[in-house]
Amino acid sequence: MAFENLSEKLQNTFKKLRGKGVLQEADINEAMREVKLALLEADVNFKVVKEFVAAVKEKCLGAEVLESLTPGQQVIKIVNDELISLMGGTGSKLTYSPSGFTVLLMVGLQGTGKTTTCGKLAAWLKKNGKKPMLCACDIYRPAAIDQLEVVGKSVDVPVYTDRESRIAEDIALAAMKEAQRKGFDVLIVDTAGRLQIDDALMEELVRVKKAVKPHEILLVVDAMTGQDAVNAAEGFNERLGIDGIIMTKMDGDSRGGAALSAKKVTGRPIKFMGMGEKMDALEPFHPERMASRILGMGDMLSLIEKAQESFDEEKAAKLEKKLKKNEFTLEDFLDQMGQVRNMGGIGKMLEMLPGMNSKAVSDADIEKSEKEFRQMEAIIQSMTLEERRNPSILNASRRKRISAGCGQPVSKINSLIKKYEDAKKLMKQFNNPNFMKKNKKFKGLF
C-alpha cells in the first residue's frame, strides 16, 4: 500500500495527541519532531520536509489550537490541510484541446512502465467517452513496438506503427494525420526512454513536440525510485516542459516520498497514479483523498466511485425482485462476490475505510479472505444448475460429490451454505421497508 509506513507513524503520533486534554508547546514540538522523522523516512525531499514542518508548527502554536477543547483534532486538521496543499491542493484533471483532437505526449526514463501506462491511459480514456489511438515512437528499444501492440490489443485500442522509419517526429506526425482521418479524438504518443536524461533523448523529444504540438506532455515516473523519480521530473520539466506527472507502482511503494515531493519540487501536478498491473489500475490523483488515507481517515469517495463503476442497475433490479420472491440463489451469491472483486478485492476496499490503517488488517488476513473467495467460487461452480438455484436439495451425498469435484472438504461446503443463508437473511432484512424506516442510516445505501 502507498504511504503504508508513513501512515502508521503519523497515526501513532496523533494518537498520543488525542489523549491529551490540553496541549503545551512542548507537546507540539515533540509531535513535529516525530512528523519530521516520519517524512524523512518516507523519502520525502529534505527541503520539502523542512518547509512543511515549519508551516504546520506555526499554525499549531496559534491560540485557537492551544485553547481548543479538542487540540489533538485541530492539529490533525492542520496536518491534513498542509498535506493536501503539498500534493497540489485539488486534483488536476487531464485537459483536452478545444479543437476536438488532442495529442498526449508520453515521456520518461526506461523502466518506469511508460508503454504499459500508455495502454492504461487509453483504457481510462475509453471508459470516459473518448476514442483514443496509440502511436509507437520508441524506435530504439528491442520489441518496444511489439509491446505497445500487445498493450493496445489488450485494451482494444489501435496502434499506429512504422517499422521502417527511424525518425520519431515523422512517425508521430503521420500517426496524428491518420488518427484525425479515421475519426479518433485522442492520440497517445509513446516515446523512447533512456537510462538517464541526456542531450540525444531531449533533442528527439523536442523535435517530436515541435512536430505534433501536444496538448499535454505527461511524464511517467516510478514511485518506487523515491527522490530519483522527483529528480527525473525536475530534469524533464527544465529541458522539455511537462504538464503533469503519472506516478506508476504506487501500490508497491510503502514510503510515498516521491508523491509528496513531486508537486513542490517541479511545480507540476500528479495527474494519475498506477495502482496495480491490470490495465484498469490507473486512477486520477486526488490530493485531498490521499491525505485522508495517509491520516487513517479513509477515502469513502473513491470507494463509492469504485462501487458505482461495478454497479449494474439491471442486475440490481433483478436481484431486488428475487429477494421479494425469496429466490436469492447461490448464483446470485457468487455474483455479489464478483462485484467485490471488481472493486479491487477486499484489500483495496479496506484501505479506503476510515480507521483502517495499514497494520489493522495484515497482508496475511487479506490473502486469507481472497483465498476463501476463490474456494467458494470453486465450490459453487462444482454444483449442478439445480443445486445452485435450490441449495435446499444439498443432502450429504450431493455435498460429498461436490467436495470431490472442487477439491475442498465437506466442512468448507457446509461453511459456504451457512454464509449464503446468513447473506440471504441480511439482504432480506435490507429489503424490508420496516427495517429501512427503523434504520434510516442505511437509507440510500441499498
Disulfide bonds with the S-S distance in Angstrom:
none
